[in-house]
């Protein structure tokens, strides 16, 4: 598990591949689900959020966690390929100086 400082940009990335042969593929719909330490879940969708396509099947989004604790995220692809990433947890370190 990676640890980052509070209020620091964190780039989340994924590459979607066809399970049968490992070829990178663009799903019809790409989304990123994020849950903060308070349990608030937010879903971002490519084309209507800050998710960017960085290559065939490759997507990225930068978040700036403003709360200390464990954040969980998951990428989801649907349509031309239906696949999800594992739940990924990152730790955001608390700060005595930043209390947001």
Contact map, one row per residue, 1 for C-alpha under 8 A:
1110000000000000000000000000000000000000000000000000000000000000000000000000000000000000111000000000
1111000000000000000000000000000000000000000000000000000000000000000000000000000000000000111000000000
1111100000000000000000000000000000000000000000000000000000000000000000000000000000000000011110000000
0111110101000000000000000000000000000000000000000000000000000000000000000000000000000000011110000000
0011111100000000000000000000000000000000000000000000000000000000000000000000000000000000000111100000
0001111100000000000000000000000000000000000000000000000000000001111100000000000000000000000111100100
0000111110000000000000000000000000000000000000000000000000000001111000000000000000000000000000000000
0001111111000000000000000000000000000000000000000000000000000001100000000000000000000000000000000000
0000001111100000000000000000000000000000000000000000000000000111100000000000000000000000000000000000
0001000111110000000000000000000000000000000000000000000000000111100000000000000000000000000000000000
0000000011111000000000000000000000000000000000000000000000011110000000000000000000000000000000000000
0000000001111100000000000000000000000000000000000000000000011110000000000000000000000000000000000000
0000000000111110000000000000000000000000000000000000000001111000000000000000000000000000000000000000
0000000000011111000000000000000000000000000000000000000011110000000000000010000000001000000000000000
0000000000001111100000010000000000000000000000000000000011100000000000000000000000000000000000000000
0000000000000111110000011110000000000000000000000000000011000000000000000000100000100000000000000000
0000000000000011111001111000000000000000000000000000000010000000000000000000000000000000000000000000
0000000000000001111111111000000000000000000000000000000000000000000000000000000010000000000000000000
0000000000000000111111100000000000000000000000000000000000000000000000000000000000000000000000000000
0000000000000000011111000000000000000000000000000000000000000000000000000000000000000000000000000000
0000000000000000011111100000000000000000000000000000000000000000000000000000000000000000000000000000
0000000000000000111111110000000000000000000000000000000000000000000000000000000000000000000000000000
0000000000000000111011111000000000000000000000000000000000000000000000000000000000000000000000000000
0000000000000011110001111100000000000000000000000000000111000000000000000000000000000000000000000000
0000000000000001110000111110000000000000000000000000000110000000000000000000000010000000000000000000
0000000000000001000000011111000000000000000000000000000111000000000000000000000110000000000000000000
0000000000000001000000001111110000000000000000000000000010000000000000000000111111000000000000000000
0000000000000000000000000111110000000000000000000000000000000000000000000000111110000000000000000000
0000000000000000000000000011111000000000000011000000000000000000000000000000111000000000000000000000
0000000000000000000000000011111100000000000011000000000000000000000000000011110000000000000000000000
0000000000000000000000000000111110000000001111000000000000000000000000000011100000000000000000000000
0000000000000000000000000000011111000000001110000000000000000000000000001111000000000000000000000000
0000000000000000000000000000001111100000111100000000000000000000000000001111000000000000000000000000
0000000000000000000000000000000111110000111000000000000000000000000000111100000000000000000000000000
0000000000000000000000000000000011111111110000000000000000000000000000111000000000000000000000000000
0000000000000000000000000000000001111111100000000000000000000000001011110000000000000000000000000000
0000000000000000000000000000000000111111000000000000000000000000001111100000000000000000000000000000
0000000000000000000000000000000000111111000000000000000000000000000000000000000000000000000000000000
0000000000000000000000000000000000111111100000000000000000000000000000000000000000000000000000000000
0000000000000000000000000000000000111111110000000000000000000000000000000000000000000000000000000000
0000000000000000000000000000000011110011111000000000000000000000000000000000000000000000000000000000
0000000000000000000000000000000011100001111100000000000000000000000000000000000000000000000000000000
0000000000000000000000000000001111000000111110000000000000000000000000000000000000000000000000000000
0000000000000000000000000000001110000000011111011110000000000000000000000000000000000000000000000000
0000000000000000000000000000111100000000001111111010000000000000000000000000000000000000000000000000
0000000000000000000000000000111000000000000111111111000000000000000000000000000000000000000000000000
0000000000000000000000000000000000000000000011111110000000000000000000000000000000000000000000000000
0000000000000000000000000000000000000000000111111100000000000000000000000000000000000000000000000000
0000000000000000000000000000000000000000000111111110000000000000000000000000000000000000000000000000
0000000000000000000000000000000000000000000101111111000000001100000000000000000000000000000000000000
0000000000000000000000000000000000000000000111101111100000111100000000000000000000000000000000000000
0000000000000000000000000000000000000000000001000111110000111000000000000000000000000000000000000000
0000000000000000000000000000000000000000000000000011111111110000000000000000000000000000000000000000
0000000000000000000000000000000000000000000000000001111101110000000000000000000000000000000000000000
0000000000000000000000000000000000000000000000000000111111100000000000000000000000000000000000000000
0000000000000000000000011100000000000000000000000000111111000000000000000000000000000000000000000000
0000000000000111100000011110000000000000000000000000101111100000000000000000000000000000000000000000
0000000000001111000000010100000000000000000000000000111111110000000000000000000000000000000000000000
0000000000001110000000000000000000000000000000000011111011111000000000000000000000000000000000000000
0000000000111100000000000000000000000000000000000011110001111100000000000000000000000000000000000000
0000000000111000000000000000000000000000000000000111000000111110000000000000000000000000000000000000
0000000011110000000000000000000000000000000000000110000000011111000000000000000000000000000000000000
0000000011110000000000000000000000000000000000000000000000001111100000000000000000000000000000000000
0000011111000000000000000000000000000000000000000000000000000111110000000000000000000000000000000000
0000011111000000000000000000000000000000000000000000000000000011111100000000000000000000000100000000
0000011000000000000000000000000000000000000000000000000000000001111100000000000000000000000000000001
0000011000000000000000000000000000011000000000000000000000000000111110000000000000000000000101000001
0000010000000000000000000000000000001000000000000000000000000000111111000000000000000000001111000000
0000000000000000000000000000000000011000000000000000000000000000001111100000000000000000001111000000
0000000000000000000000000000000000011000000000000000000000000000000111110000000000000000111100000000
0000000000000000000000000000000001111000000000000000000000000000000011111000000000000000111100000000
0000000000000000000000000000000001110000000000000000000000000000000001111100000000000011110000000000
0000000000000000000000000000000111100000000000000000000000000000000000111110000000000011100000000000
0000000000000000000000000000000111000000000000000000000000000000000000011111000000011111000000000000
0000000000000100000000000000011110000000000000000000000000000000000000001111100000011100000000000000
0000000000000000000000000000011110000000000000000000000000000000000000000111110001111000000000000000
0000000000000001000000000011111000000000000000000000000000000000000000000011111011110000000000000000
0000000000000000000000000011110000000000000000000000000000000000000000000001111111100000000000000000
0000000000000000000000000011100000000000000000000000000000000000000000000000111111000000000000000000
0000000000000000000000000111000000000000000000000000000000000000000000000000011111000000000000000000
0000000000000000010000001111000000000000000000000000000000000000000000000000111111100000000000000000
0000000000000000000000000010000000000000000000000000000000000000000000000001111111110000000000000000
0000000000000001000000000000000000000000000000000000000000000000000000000001110011111000000000000000
0000000000000000000000000000000000000000000000000000000000000000000000000111100001111100000000000000
0000000000000100000000000000000000000000000000000000000000000000000000000111000000111110000000000000
0000000000000000000000000000000000000000000000000000000000000000000000000110000000011111000000000000
0000000000000000000000000000000000000000000000000000000000000000000000011100000000001111100000000000
0000000000000000000000000000000000000000000000000000000000000000000000011100000000000111110000000000
1100000000000000000000000000000000000000000000000000000000000000000001111000000000000011111000000000
1111000000000000000000000000000000000000000000000000000000000000000001110000000000000001111100000000
1111000000000000000000000000000000000000000000000000000000000000000111100000000000000000111110000000
0011110000000000000000000000000000000000000000000000000000000000101111100000000000000000011111000000
0011110000000000000000000000000000000000000000000000000000000000000110000000000000000000001111100000
0000110000000000000000000000000000000000000000000000000000000000001110000000000000000000000111110100
0000110000000000000000000000000000000000000000000000000000000000000000000000000000000000000011111110
0000000000000000000000000000000000000000000000000000000000000000000000000000000000000000000001111110
0000000000000000000000000000000000000000000000000000000000000000000000000000000000000000000000111110
0000010000000000000000000000000000000000000000000000000000000000000000000000000000000000000001111111
0000000000000000000000000000000000000000000000000000000000000000000000000000000000000000000000111111
0000000000000000000000000000000000000000000000000000000000000000011000000000000000000000000000000111
